[in-house]
Every structure is written in C-alpha cells, then in structure tokens.
Amino acid sequence: MTRAFVETIGFIAGICTTLSFIPQIVKILKTSKTRDISFVMYAVLTMGIFLWMVYGILLGELPLIIANGISFMFCLAILTMKLVYGRR
C-alpha cells in the first residue's frame, strides 16, 4: 500500500469520526438541554482526543492532527455547553 492510500484512509476515518459530533452540537444548540449527556464521559473523551492529537503531532501525522484537533474543539464545545446549560 502506498503512503497516499494509507493517509487517504486516515483522512476519511477522521472526517467520519469528527463529523459525528455535529448532530449533538446542533441538538444542544436547538434545545439548550444537556441533562442526558455525561460530563465525565465527555471530559475523559476530550482528554483522550487531545492526547491523540499530541500523538499525531509527535509523529507528524496530518490525519491524526487535523481530525483530533477539530474533534477536540467540538468536544470542548459540548463540555462548555454542558456546564452552561446544565446550570439552568
């Protein structure tokens, strides 16, 4: 397998996993409800995604860096909304 093929698979996987957060973000923005979202689960997930991003940086792997960088921001947004909307 060529490096380009392997990177393409990495980018496609990154796009799929990163886009999976968008429906949750949209739902929270529409309803302002986060009661059923586990703060601890998202906190651990956010830390894991951040560490995957760091791992990608250390390896110089663009698919890992980009996908996890964007996913990290999405998870952080969900955690922030959990804190903000959870107080209401």
N, CA, C and O atoms as a CHARMM CRD file, in Angstrom:
* protein
*
  352
    1    1 MET  N      0.83400  -1.18300   0.00000 PROA 1      0.00000
    2    1 MET  CA     0.00000   0.00000   0.00000 PROA 1      0.00000
    3    1 MET  C      0.87400   1.23900   0.00000 PROA 1      0.00000
    4    1 MET  O      1.91100   1.28600   0.66100 PROA 1      0.00000
    5    2 THR  N      0.44900   2.21800  -0.73300 PROA 2      0.00000
    6    2 THR  CA     1.22000   3.45200  -0.78300 PROA 2      0.00000
    7    2 THR  C      0.88400   4.32800   0.41200 PROA 2      0.00000
    8    2 THR  O     -0.16500   4.18400   1.03900 PROA 2      0.00000
    9    3 ARG  N      1.79500   5.23100   0.70800 PROA 3      0.00000
   10    3 ARG  CA     1.56800   6.18200   1.81400 PROA 3      0.00000
   11    3 ARG  C      0.33800   7.03500   1.54100 PROA 3      0.00000
   12    3 ARG  O     -0.42900   7.33200   2.45700 PROA 3      0.00000
   13    4 ALA  N      0.14700   7.43200   0.28100 PROA 4      0.00000
   14    4 ALA  CA    -1.01200   8.25300  -0.07800 PROA 4      0.00000
   15    4 ALA  C     -2.31800   7.51600   0.21100 PROA 4      0.00000
   16    4 ALA  O     -3.27400   8.11900   0.70000 PROA 4      0.00000
   17    5 PHE  N     -2.36400   6.22000  -0.08800 PROA 5      0.00000
   18    5 PHE  CA    -3.56000   5.41600   0.17200 PROA 5      0.00000
   19    5 PHE  C     -3.83900   5.33800   1.67500 PROA 5      0.00000
   20    5 PHE  O     -4.97500   5.50800   2.11700 PROA 5      0.00000
   21    6 VAL  N     -2.79700   5.08300   2.44100 PROA 6      0.00000
   22    6 VAL  CA    -2.94000   4.97400   3.89400 PROA 6      0.00000
   23    6 VAL  C     -3.40100   6.31000   4.47500 PROA 6      0.00000
   24    6 VAL  O     -4.28200   6.33100   5.33500 PROA 6      0.00000
   25    7 GLU  N     -2.82600   7.42100   4.02600 PROA 7      0.00000
   26    7 GLU  CA    -3.23900   8.73800   4.50700 PROA 7      0.00000
   27    7 GLU  C     -4.67300   9.04500   4.11300 PROA 7      0.00000
   28    7 GLU  O     -5.41100   9.66400   4.88000 PROA 7      0.00000
   29    8 THR  N     -5.07400   8.61700   2.92400 PROA 8      0.00000
   30    8 THR  CA    -6.45500   8.83900   2.48600 PROA 8      0.00000
   31    8 THR  C     -7.42500   8.12100   3.42000 PROA 8      0.00000
   32    8 THR  O     -8.45500   8.67900   3.79900 PROA 8      0.00000
   33    9 ILE  N     -7.09800   6.89000   3.78700 PROA 9      0.00000
   34    9 ILE  CA    -7.93100   6.15600   4.73700 PROA 9      0.00000
   35    9 ILE  C     -7.97200   6.90600   6.07400 PROA 9      0.00000
   36    9 ILE  O     -9.03200   7.01300   6.69100 PROA 9      0.00000
   37   10 GLY  N     -6.84200   7.41700   6.51300 PROA 10     0.00000
   38   10 GLY  CA    -6.78200   8.18200   7.75600 PROA 10     0.00000
   39   10 GLY  C     -7.63900   9.42900   7.70200 PROA 10     0.00000
   40   10 GLY  O     -8.34600   9.74000   8.66000 PROA 10     0.00000
   41   11 PHE  N     -7.58500  10.14700   6.59000 PROA 11     0.00000
   42   11 PHE  CA    -8.40300  11.35300   6.45100 PROA 11     0.00000
   43   11 PHE  C     -9.89400  11.01600   6.41900 PROA 11     0.00000
   44   11 PHE  O    -10.69900  11.71800   7.03100 PROA 11     0.00000
   45   12 ILE  N    -10.26600   9.95000   5.71100 PROA 12     0.00000
   46   12 ILE  CA   -11.68300   9.55600   5.65100 PROA 12     0.00000
   47   12 ILE  C    -12.17400   9.14600   7.03800 PROA 12     0.00000
   48   12 ILE  O    -13.27000   9.53000   7.44700 PROA 12     0.00000
   49   13 ALA  N    -11.37700   8.37500   7.75500 PROA 13     0.00000
   50   13 ALA  CA   -11.73900   7.97400   9.11800 PROA 13     0.00000
   51   13 ALA  C    -11.88100   9.20900  10.00700 PROA 13     0.00000
   52   13 ALA  O    -12.82000   9.30600  10.79700 PROA 13     0.00000
   53   14 GLY  N    -10.95700  10.13900   9.87500 PROA 14     0.00000
   54   14 GLY  CA   -11.00300  11.37000  10.66400 PROA 14     0.00000
   55   14 GLY  C    -12.23800  12.19300  10.36900 PROA 14     0.00000
   56   14 GLY  O    -12.85200  12.74800  11.28000 PROA 14     0.00000
   57   15 ILE  N    -12.60600  12.27700   9.10200 PROA 15     0.00000
   58   15 ILE  CA   -13.80600  13.02600   8.70900 PROA 15     0.00000
   59   15 ILE  C    -15.04400  12.38200   9.32900 PROA 15     0.00000
   60   15 ILE  O    -15.89600  13.07500   9.88500 PROA 15     0.00000
   61   16 CYS  N    -15.13900  11.06700   9.23200 PROA 16     0.00000
   62   16 CYS  CA   -16.30200  10.35900   9.78900 PROA 16     0.00000
   63   16 CYS  C    -16.42800  10.58000  11.29700 PROA 16     0.00000
   64   16 CYS  O    -17.49900  10.93800  11.78500 PROA 16     0.00000
   65   17 THR  N    -15.34200  10.36800  12.02800 PROA 17     0.00000
   66   17 THR  CA   -15.42700  10.49700  13.48600 PROA 17     0.00000
   67   17 THR  C    -15.62000  11.94500  13.91800 PROA 17     0.00000
   68   17 THR  O    -16.32100  12.21500  14.89300 PROA 17     0.00000
   69   18 THR  N    -15.00700  12.86900  13.20200 PROA 18     0.00000
   70   18 THR  CA   -15.14300  14.27800  13.55300 PROA 18     0.00000
   71   18 THR  C    -16.56300  14.76900  13.29700 PROA 18     0.00000
   72   18 THR  O    -17.13600  15.47400  14.12900 PROA 18     0.00000
   73   19 LEU  N    -17.12700  14.40600  12.16500 PROA 19     0.00000
   74   19 LEU  CA   -18.48300  14.84400  11.83200 PROA 19     0.00000
   75   19 LEU  C    -19.53300  14.26100  12.77000 PROA 19     0.00000
   76   19 LEU  O    -20.63400  14.80100  12.88100 PROA 19     0.00000
   77   20 SER  N    -19.20300  13.16800  13.44300 PROA 20     0.00000
   78   20 SER  CA   -20.17600  12.53400  14.33100 PROA 20     0.00000
   79   20 SER  C    -20.57500  13.43200  15.50400 PROA 20     0.00000
   80   20 SER  O    -21.62400  13.21400  16.11100 PROA 20     0.00000
   81   21 PHE  N    -19.77100  14.42300  15.83100 PROA 21     0.00000
   82   21 PHE  CA   -20.09500  15.32400  16.93700 PROA 21     0.00000
   83   21 PHE  C    -21.09300  16.40900  16.54300 PROA 21     0.00000
   84   21 PHE  O    -21.75200  16.98400  17.41000 PROA 21     0.00000
   85   22 ILE  N    -21.21100  16.68900  15.27300 PROA 22     0.00000
   86   22 ILE  CA   -22.04700  17.80800  14.82400 PROA 22     0.00000
   87   22 ILE  C    -23.52300  17.63200  15.19000 PROA 22     0.00000
   88   22 ILE  O    -24.12800  18.59300  15.66700 PROA 22     0.00000
   89   23 PRO  N    -24.13700  16.45800  14.99500 PROA 23     0.00000
   90   23 PRO  CA   -25.55500  16.34200  15.39500 PROA 23     0.00000
   91   23 PRO  C    -25.78900  16.63900  16.88300 PROA 23     0.00000
   92   23 PRO  O    -26.80500  17.23500  17.24100 PROA 23     0.00000
   93   24 GLN  N    -24.86300  16.23000  17.73900 PROA 24     0.00000
   94   24 GLN  CA   -25.00900  16.50200  19.17100 PROA 24     0.00000
   95   24 GLN  C    -24.92100  17.99400  19.44500 PROA 24     0.00000
   96   24 GLN  O    -25.70400  18.53000  20.22900 PROA 24     0.00000
   97   25 ILE  N    -23.98100  18.66200  18.81100 PROA 25     0.00000
   98   25 ILE  CA   -23.82700  20.10800  18.99800 PROA 25     0.00000
   99   25 ILE  C    -25.07800  20.84000  18.51700 PROA 25     0.00000
  100   25 ILE  O    -25.57700  21.73300  19.20100 PROA 25     0.00000
  101   26 VAL  N    -25.58400  20.46600  17.34500 PROA 26     0.00000
  102   26 VAL  CA   -26.78400  21.10800  16.79400 PROA 26     0.00000
  103   26 VAL  C    -27.97500  20.88700  17.72900 PROA 26     0.00000
  104   26 VAL  O    -28.74000  21.81400  17.99700 PROA 26     0.00000
  105   27 LYS  N    -28.12800  19.66000  18.22200 PROA 27     0.00000
  106   27 LYS  CA   -29.24700  19.35900  19.12300 PROA 27     0.00000
  107   27 LYS  C    -29.17900  20.20000  20.39500 PROA 27     0.00000
  108   27 LYS  O    -30.19300  20.73000  20.84900 PROA 27     0.00000
  109   28 ILE  N    -27.98500  20.32100  20.96500 PROA 28     0.00000
  110   28 ILE  CA   -27.83900  21.12100  22.18200 PROA 28     0.00000
  111   28 ILE  C    -28.15200  22.58100  21.88800 PROA 28     0.00000
  112   28 ILE  O    -28.83700  23.23600  22.67300 PROA 28     0.00000
  113   29 LEU  N    -27.66000  23.09700  20.77100 PROA 29     0.00000
  114   29 LEU  CA   -27.92300  24.49900  20.43500 PROA 29     0.00000
  115   29 LEU  C    -29.41000  24.75400  20.20300 PROA 29     0.00000
  116   29 LEU  O    -29.90800  25.83000  20.53600 PROA 29     0.00000
  117   30 LYS  N    -30.12300  23.78400  19.63800 PROA 30     0.00000
  118   30 LYS  CA   -31.56200  23.94500  19.38900 PROA 30     0.00000
  119   30 LYS  C    -32.38800  23.84400  20.65600 PROA 30     0.00000
  120   30 LYS  O    -33.34900  24.59200  20.83600 PROA 30     0.00000
  121   31 THR  N    -32.01800  22.91400  21.54500 PROA 31     0.00000
  122   31 THR  CA   -32.85300  22.62600  22.71700 PROA 31     0.00000
  123   31 THR  C    -32.33400  23.22700  24.02100 PROA 31     0.00000
  124   31 THR  O    -33.08900  23.37500  24.98100 PROA 31     0.00000
  125   32 SER  N    -31.06700  23.56800  24.05700 PROA 32     0.00000
  126   32 SER  CA   -30.40500  24.03900  25.28900 PROA 32     0.00000
  127   32 SER  C    -30.46900  22.99600  26.40400 PROA 32     0.00000
  128   32 SER  O    -30.40600  23.33900  27.58500 PROA 32     0.00000
  129   33 LYS  N    -30.59500  21.72900  26.02600 PROA 33     0.00000
  130   33 LYS  CA   -30.69400  20.66400  27.02600 PROA 33     0.00000
  131   33 LYS  C    -29.47500  19.74800  26.93500 PROA 33     0.00000
  132   33 LYS  O    -29.10300  19.27500  25.86100 PROA 33     0.00000
  133   34 THR  N    -28.86900  19.51500  28.09800 PROA 34     0.00000
  134   34 THR  CA   -27.69500  18.64200  28.16000 PROA 34     0.00000
  135   34 THR  C    -27.82300  17.61700  29.29300 PROA 34     0.00000
  136   34 THR  O    -26.85100  16.94900  29.64500 PROA 34     0.00000
  137   35 ARG  N    -29.00400  17.50000  29.84600 PROA 35     0.00000
  138   35 ARG  CA   -29.21300  16.63800  31.00900 PROA 35     0.00000
  139   35 ARG  C    -28.75700  15.20000  30.77500 PROA 35     0.00000
  140   35 ARG  O    -28.19000  14.57500  31.67100 PROA 35     0.00000
  141   36 ASP  N    -29.00100  14.67900  29.58600 PROA 36     0.00000
  142   36 ASP  CA   -28.69200  13.27900  29.30300 PROA 36     0.00000
  143   36 ASP  C    -27.26400  13.04200  28.82500 PROA 36     0.00000
  144   36 ASP  O    -26.91400  11.92600  28.44400 PROA 36     0.00000
  145   37 ILE  N    -26.45300  14.07200  28.84200 PROA 37     0.00000
  146   37 ILE  CA   -25.05700  13.94000  28.42400 PROA 37     0.00000
  147   37 ILE  C    -24.19500  13.77700  29.67400 PROA 37     0.00000
  148   37 ILE  O    -24.30500  14.55900  30.61900 PROA 37     0.00000
  149   38 SER  N    -23.35400  12.77800  29.67300 PROA 38     0.00000
  150   38 SER  CA   -22.47800  12.53200  30.81000 PROA 38     0.00000
  151   38 SER  C    -21.26300  13.46100  30.74400 PROA 38     0.00000
  152   38 SER  O    -20.47600  13.41100  29.79800 PROA 38     0.00000
  153   39 PHE  N    -21.12700  14.30300  31.76200 PROA 39     0.00000
  154   39 PHE  CA   -19.98400  15.21100  31.82000 PROA 39     0.00000
  155   39 PHE  C    -18.68700  14.43400  31.92200 PROA 39     0.00000
  156   39 PHE  O    -17.71500  14.74600  31.23400 PROA 39     0.00000
  157   40 VAL  N    -18.66800  13.41400  32.78300 PROA 40     0.00000
  158   40 VAL  CA   -17.44300  12.63400  32.99300 PROA 40     0.00000
  159   40 VAL  C    -17.02800  11.94300  31.69100 PROA 40     0.00000
  160   40 VAL  O    -15.84800  11.93500  31.33900 PROA 40     0.00000
  161   41 MET  N    -17.99400  11.36700  30.98300 PROA 41     0.00000
  162   41 MET  CA   -17.67000  10.69000  29.73000 PROA 41     0.00000
  163   41 MET  C    -17.05900  11.66400  28.73200 PROA 41     0.00000
  164   41 MET  O    -16.05100  11.35100  28.09900 PROA 41     0.00000
  165   42 TYR  N    -17.66600  12.85300  28.58300 PROA 42     0.00000
  166   42 TYR  CA   -17.12900  13.82400  27.63700 PROA 42     0.00000
  167   42 TYR  C    -15.79700  14.40000  28.11300 PROA 42     0.00000
  168   42 TYR  O    -14.94500  14.72900  27.28800 PROA 42     0.00000
  169   43 ALA  N    -15.60200  14.52500  29.40900 PROA 43     0.00000
  170   43 ALA  CA   -14.32000  15.01200  29.92400 PROA 43     0.00000
  171   43 ALA  C    -13.20300  14.02300  29.59400 PROA 43     0.00000
  172   43 ALA  O    -12.12600  14.42000  29.15000 PROA 43     0.00000
  173   44 VAL  N    -13.46500  12.73400  29.81300 PROA 44     0.00000
  174   44 VAL  CA   -12.47000  11.69900  29.51200 PROA 44     0.00000
  175   44 VAL  C    -12.24200  11.61200  28.00200 PROA 44     0.00000
  176   44 VAL  O    -11.10200  11.49700  27.55200 PROA 44     0.00000
  177   45 LEU  N    -13.32100  11.66500  27.22300 PROA 45     0.00000
  178   45 LEU  CA   -13.20400  11.63200  25.76600 PROA 45     0.00000
  179   45 LEU  C    -12.39700  12.81800  25.25200 PROA 45     0.00000
  180   45 LEU  O    -11.54700  12.65900  24.37600 PROA 45     0.00000
  181   46 THR  N    -12.66000  13.99900  25.79100 PROA 46     0.00000
  182   46 THR  CA   -11.93100  15.19800  25.37800 PROA 46     0.00000
  183   46 THR  C    -10.43900  15.05300  25.67100 PROA 46     0.00000
  184   46 THR  O     -9.60500  15.41500  24.84200 PROA 46     0.00000
  185   47 MET  N    -10.10700  14.53000  26.83500 PROA 47     0.00000
  186   47 MET  CA    -8.69600  14.31500  27.18200 PROA 47     0.00000
  187   47 MET  C     -8.06800  13.28900  26.24300 PROA 47     0.00000
  188   47 MET  O     -6.94200  13.47500  25.78200 PROA 47     0.00000
  189   48 GLY  N     -8.78800  12.21500  25.96000 PROA 48     0.00000
  190   48 GLY  CA    -8.26900  11.19400  25.04600 PROA 48     0.00000
  191   48 GLY  C     -8.03100  11.75100  23.65800 PROA 48     0.00000
  192   48 GLY  O     -7.00300  11.46900  23.04200 PROA 48     0.00000
  193   49 ILE  N     -8.96900  12.53900  23.15900 PROA 49     0.00000
  194   49 ILE  CA    -8.81500  13.14500  21.83200 PROA 49     0.00000
  195   49 ILE  C     -7.63400  14.11400  21.82000 PROA 49     0.00000
  196   49 ILE  O     -6.87100  14.16100  20.85600 PROA 49     0.00000
  197   50 PHE  N     -7.49100  14.88200  22.89500 PROA 50     0.00000
  198   50 PHE  CA    -6.34800  15.80000  22.99300 PROA 50     0.00000
  199   50 PHE  C     -5.03000  15.02200  22.93300 PROA 50     0.00000
  200   50 PHE  O     -4.09000  15.42900  22.25000 PROA 50     0.00000
  201   51 LEU  N     -4.97200  13.90200  23.65400 PROA 51     0.00000
  202   51 LEU  CA    -3.74800  13.09500  23.65200 PROA 51     0.00000
  203   51 LEU  C     -3.49500  12.45800  22.28200 PROA 51     0.00000
  204   51 LEU  O     -2.34100  12.34300  21.86800 PROA 51     0.00000
  205   52 TRP  N     -4.55100  12.04300  21.57000 PROA 52     0.00000
  206   52 TRP  CA    -4.38100  11.53600  20.19800 PROA 52     0.00000
  207   52 TRP  C     -3.82200  12.63400  19.29500 PROA 52     0.00000
  208   52 TRP  O     -2.99700  12.36900  18.42000 PROA 52     0.00000
  209   53 MET  N     -4.27800  13.86600  19.51300 PROA 53     0.00000
  210   53 MET  CA    -3.76300  14.98500  18.72500 PROA 53     0.00000
  211   53 MET  C     -2.27000  15.19400  19.01400 PROA 53     0.00000
  212   53 MET  O     -1.47800  15.37800  18.09000 PROA 53     0.00000
  213   54 VAL  N     -1.89500  15.16600  20.27800 PROA 54     0.00000
  214   54 VAL  CA    -0.48700  15.30600  20.65900 PROA 54     0.00000
  215   54 VAL  C      0.33400  14.16900  20.04700 PROA 54     0.00000
  216   54 VAL  O      1.42800  14.40100  19.53200 PROA 54     0.00000
  217   55 TYR  N     -0.18200  12.96600  20.10200 PROA 55     0.00000
  218   55 TYR  CA     0.47100  11.79700  19.50000 PROA 55     0.00000
  219   55 TYR  C      0.69200  12.04100  18.00800 PROA 55     0.00000
  220   55 TYR  O      1.77100  11.77000  17.48200 PROA 55     0.00000
  221   56 GLY  N     -0.33500  12.55200  17.33100 PROA 56     0.00000
  222   56 GLY  CA    -0.21900  12.87200  15.90600 PROA 56     0.00000
  223   56 GLY  C      0.83900  13.92100  15.64200 PROA 56     0.00000
  224   56 GLY  O      1.58400  13.82900  14.66700 PROA 56     0.00000
  225   57 ILE  N      0.90700  14.92500  16.51400 PROA 57     0.00000
  226   57 ILE  CA     1.92500  15.97800  16.37000 PROA 57     0.00000
  227   57 ILE  C      3.32300  15.37400  16.52200 PROA 57     0.00000
  228   57 ILE  O      4.22600  15.67400  15.74200 PROA 57     0.00000
  229   58 LEU  N      3.48800  14.52300  17.53300 PROA 58     0.00000
  230   58 LEU  CA     4.79500  13.91000  17.76600 PROA 58     0.00000
  231   58 LEU  C      5.23000  13.01900  16.60700 PROA 58     0.00000
  232   58 LEU  O      6.41700  12.91600  16.30000 PROA 58     0.00000
  233   59 LEU  N      4.25200  12.37600  15.96700 PROA 59     0.00000
  234   59 LEU  CA     4.56000  11.52600  14.81500 PROA 59     0.00000
  235   59 LEU  C      4.58400  12.30100  13.50000 PROA 59     0.00000
  236   59 LEU  O      5.07100  11.79900  12.48600 PROA 59     0.00000
  237   60 GLY  N      4.06200  13.51300  13.52000 PROA 60     0.00000
  238   60 GLY  CA     3.97400  14.29500  12.29800 PROA 60     0.00000
  239   60 GLY  C      2.92300  13.76000  11.33500 PROA 60     0.00000
  240   60 GLY  O      3.07700  13.88600  10.12000 PROA 60     0.00000
  241   61 GLU  N      1.86000  13.16800  11.86000 PROA 61     0.00000
  242   61 GLU  CA     0.81000  12.55800  11.04800 PROA 61     0.00000
  243   61 GLU  C     -0.37100  13.52000  10.91000 PROA 61     0.00000
  244   61 GLU  O     -1.14900  13.70500  11.84600 PROA 61     0.00000
  245   62 LEU  N     -0.48900  14.12000   9.74600 PROA 62     0.00000
  246   62 LEU  CA    -1.51100  15.12900   9.48900 PROA 62     0.00000
  247   62 LEU  C     -2.93600  14.63000   9.71900 PROA 62     0.00000
  248   62 LEU  O     -3.72700  15.36300  10.31400 PROA 62     0.00000
  249   63 PRO  N     -3.31000  13.41900   9.28100 PROA 63     0.00000
  250   63 PRO  CA    -4.68500  12.97600   9.54200 PROA 63     0.00000
  251   63 PRO  C     -5.02900  12.95300  11.03700 PROA 63     0.00000
  252   63 PRO  O     -6.13000  13.34300  11.42500 PROA 63     0.00000
  253   64 LEU  N     -4.09800  12.50300  11.86400 PROA 64     0.00000
  254   64 LEU  CA    -4.32900  12.47900  13.31400 PROA 64     0.00000
  255   64 LEU  C     -4.41300  13.88700  13.88900 PROA 64     0.00000
  256   64 LEU  O     -5.25400  14.16700  14.74200 PROA 64     0.00000
  257   65 ILE  N     -3.56000  14.74900  13.43100 PROA 65     0.00000
  258   65 ILE  CA    -3.52100  16.11700  13.95100 PROA 65     0.00000
  259   65 ILE  C     -4.80400  16.86700  13.60600 PROA 65     0.00000
  260   65 ILE  O     -5.42900  17.46800  14.48100 PROA 65     0.00000
  261   66 ILE  N     -5.19300  16.83300  12.34800 PROA 66     0.00000
  262   66 ILE  CA    -6.36200  17.59900  11.89900 PROA 66     0.00000
  263   66 ILE  C     -7.65200  17.04700  12.50100 PROA 66     0.00000
  264   66 ILE  O     -8.43400  17.79200  13.09100 PROA 66     0.00000
  265   67 ALA  N     -7.86900  15.74900  12.35200 PROA 67     0.00000
  266   67 ALA  CA    -9.12000  15.15500  12.84200 PROA 67     0.00000
  267   67 ALA  C     -9.26700  15.33600  14.34500 PROA 67     0.00000
  268   67 ALA  O    -10.33700  15.71200  14.82500 PROA 67     0.00000
  269   68 ASN  N     -8.20700  15.07300  15.08400 PROA 68     0.00000
  270   68 ASN  CA    -8.30700  15.18700  16.53400 PROA 68     0.00000
  271   68 ASN  C     -8.30100  16.62800  17.00800 PROA 68     0.00000
  272   68 ASN  O     -8.87100  16.93100  18.05600 PROA 68     0.00000
  273   69 GLY  N     -7.67800  17.51200  16.26900 PROA 69     0.00000
  274   69 GLY  CA    -7.73300  18.93900  16.61300 PROA 69     0.00000
  275   69 GLY  C     -9.15500  19.46800  16.51100 PROA 69     0.00000
  276   69 GLY  O     -9.62600  20.17000  17.40700 PROA 69     0.00000
  277   70 ILE  N     -9.83700  19.13600  15.42700 PROA 70     0.00000
  278   70 ILE  CA   -11.22300  19.57500  15.24100 PROA 70     0.00000
  279   70 ILE  C    -12.14400  18.86100  16.23400 PROA 70     0.00000
  280   70 ILE  O    -13.01400  19.49000  16.83600 PROA 70     0.00000
  281   71 SER  N    -11.95700  17.56000  16.40300 PROA 71     0.00000
  282   71 SER  CA   -12.77200  16.80500  17.36700 PROA 71     0.00000
  283   71 SER  C    -12.58900  17.34500  18.78100 PROA 71     0.00000
  284   71 SER  O    -13.54900  17.41800  19.54800 PROA 71     0.00000
  285   72 PHE  N    -11.37300  17.72000  19.12300 PROA 72     0.00000
  286   72 PHE  CA   -11.09600  18.30200  20.43800 PROA 72     0.00000
  287   72 PHE  C    -11.91100  19.57200  20.63700 PROA 72     0.00000
  288   72 PHE  O    -12.49900  19.77700  21.69900 PROA 72     0.00000
  289   73 MET  N    -11.94700  20.42200  19.61800 PROA 73     0.00000
  290   73 MET  CA   -12.72500  21.66700  19.72400 PROA 73     0.00000
  291   73 MET  C    -14.22000  21.36700  19.86100 PROA 73     0.00000
  292   73 MET  O    -14.91600  22.02600  20.63300 PROA 73     0.00000
  293   74 PHE  N    -14.71400  20.37600  19.11400 PROA 74     0.00000
  294   74 PHE  CA   -16.12600  20.00900  19.21100 PROA 74     0.00000
  295   74 PHE  C    -16.45400  19.47200  20.60200 PROA 74     0.00000
  296   74 PHE  O    -17.46400  19.85500  21.19300 PROA 74     0.00000
  297   75 CYS  N    -15.60800  18.59100  21.12500 PROA 75     0.00000
  298   75 CYS  CA   -15.84100  18.03800  22.46100 PROA 75     0.00000
  299   75 CYS  C    -15.77500  19.12000  23.53100 PROA 75     0.00000
  300   75 CYS  O    -16.56600  19.12800  24.47300 PROA 75     0.00000
  301   76 LEU  N    -14.83200  20.02300  23.37400 PROA 76     0.00000
  302   76 LEU  CA   -14.72000  21.12800  24.31500 PROA 76     0.00000
  303   76 LEU  C    -15.97200  21.99600  24.26900 PROA 76     0.00000
  304   76 LEU  O    -16.43100  22.47700  25.30500 PROA 76     0.00000
  305   77 ALA  N    -16.52500  22.19900  23.08200 PROA 77     0.00000
  306   77 ALA  CA   -17.76500  22.96900  22.93600 PROA 77     0.00000
  307   77 ALA  C    -18.91200  22.26200  23.64600 PROA 77     0.00000
  308   77 ALA  O    -19.70500  22.90500  24.33300 PROA 77     0.00000
  309   78 ILE  N    -19.00800  20.93900  23.48700 PROA 78     0.00000
  310   78 ILE  CA   -20.06600  20.18000  24.15000 PROA 78     0.00000
  311   78 ILE  C    -19.89600  20.24500  25.67100 PROA 78     0.00000
  312   78 ILE  O    -20.87600  20.41900  26.39500 PROA 78     0.00000
  313   79 LEU  N    -18.67600  20.10900  26.15200 PROA 79     0.00000
  314   79 LEU  CA   -18.42600  20.22800  27.59800 PROA 79     0.00000
  315   79 LEU  C    -18.80600  21.60700  28.11200 PROA 79     0.00000
  316   79 LEU  O    -19.40900  21.73200  29.17800 PROA 79     0.00000
  317   80 THR  N    -18.46000  22.62700  27.36700 PROA 80     0.00000
  318   80 THR  CA   -18.80100  24.00200  27.76000 PROA 80     0.00000
  319   80 THR  C    -20.31700  24.18100  27.81500 PROA 80     0.00000
  320   80 THR  O    -20.84300  24.75800  28.76600 PROA 80     0.00000
  321   81 MET  N    -21.01500  23.68500  26.79300 PROA 81     0.00000
  322   81 MET  CA   -22.47400  23.79700  26.78800 PROA 81     0.00000
  323   81 MET  C    -23.08700  22.99600  27.92500 PROA 81     0.00000
  324   81 MET  O    -24.10000  23.40700  28.49000 PROA 81     0.00000
  325   82 LYS  N    -22.49200  21.86100  28.26800 PROA 82     0.00000
  326   82 LYS  CA   -22.96700  21.06500  29.40500 PROA 82     0.00000
  327   82 LYS  C    -22.87200  21.88200  30.68600 PROA 82     0.00000
  328   82 LYS  O    -23.79200  21.87200  31.50400 PROA 82     0.00000
  329   83 LEU  N    -21.77000  22.58000  30.85800 PROA 83     0.00000
  330   83 LEU  CA   -21.60200  23.41300  32.05100 PROA 83     0.00000
  331   83 LEU  C    -22.56700  24.59800  32.04700 PROA 83     0.00000
  332   83 LEU  O    -23.18100  24.90400  33.07000 PROA 83     0.00000
  333   84 VAL  N    -22.69900  25.25900  30.90700 PROA 84     0.00000
  334   84 VAL  CA   -23.54100  26.45400  30.82400 PROA 84     0.00000
  335   84 VAL  C    -25.03100  26.09200  30.92800 PROA 84     0.00000
  336   84 VAL  O    -25.75500  26.66600  31.74200 PROA 84     0.00000
  337   85 TYR  N    -25.48000  25.14700  30.10900 PROA 85     0.00000
  338   85 TYR  CA   -26.89800  24.79600  30.09200 PROA 85     0.00000
  339   85 TYR  C    -27.28000  23.91000  31.26400 PROA 85     0.00000
  340   85 TYR  O    -28.45300  23.85400  31.63500 PROA 85     0.00000
  341   86 GLY  N    -26.33100  23.22700  31.84700 PROA 86     0.00000
  342   86 GLY  CA   -26.61600  22.36500  32.98400 PROA 86     0.00000
  343   86 GLY  C    -26.96800  23.14000  34.24600 PROA 86     0.00000
  344   86 GLY  O    -27.58700  22.59800  35.16200 PROA 86     0.00000
  345   87 ARG  N    -26.57900  24.38400  34.29300 PROA 87     0.00000
  346   87 ARG  CA   -26.84900  25.23200  35.46900 PROA 87     0.00000
  347   87 ARG  C    -28.25200  25.82500  35.43700 PROA 87     0.00000
  348   87 ARG  O    -28.72400  26.37500  36.43200 PROA 87     0.00000
  349   88 ARG  N    -28.90900  25.71200  34.29700 PROA 88     0.00000
  350   88 ARG  CA   -30.24900  26.31600  34.17300 PROA 88     0.00000
  351   88 ARG  C    -31.31500  25.41200  34.71400 PROA 88     0.00000
  352   88 ARG  O    -32.49400  25.76300  34.68800 PROA 88     0.00000
